[in-house]
């Protein structure tokens, strides 16, 4: 006699009457006990075996969990991008520099994309992985460009040279190059690691 199988089934989460606003609840997973022979009868039309069906359901559950983890990462990433955009906007208003204007345009657009990436991951949509990967890859590239530009065009700050002896100017210049080089490399590495983390969710989808 065939045994019973606890089959994972994705169901809609019941809505609470107290919740009148906010996004719709995410689907939940519960276990339903089904006799193995009855499950096989249900699957005969699809051509799937019980083992294949259970593997597919397990993959869907793992994918959903992976998307939710990445939604949390995108939640903080969008705030980081928004803060960077705001900082560049304040700098643009105070200094009216072309570099700040370009930064505001790029970072503003990337912030909008990252908000959408968070929304896609929260809904279990694989587009979050695709757009999130390219958005963070672009952010990593901007870090490299920023670091490389300021490394090559580095100069000792005027306030520092006024305060210190002229003999310290080469040291200040080297420290400035070290700072911008570190910002470029560390920032690009961190954002690209996040991009790969987003992309890895596609392997389970």
Protein Blocks (a to p, Z undefined) as FASTA:
>chain_A
ZZdddddddddddddfklmgdcddddddddddddfklmmmmmmmnopafklmmmmmmmmm
mmmmmmmmmmmmmmmmmmmmmmmmmmmmmmmmmnopaklmmmmmmmmmmmmmmmmmmmmm
mnopaklmmmmmmmmmmmmmmmmmmmmmmmmmgccdfklmmmpcfklmmmmmmmmmmmmm
mmmmmmmmmmmmmmmmmmmmmmmZZ
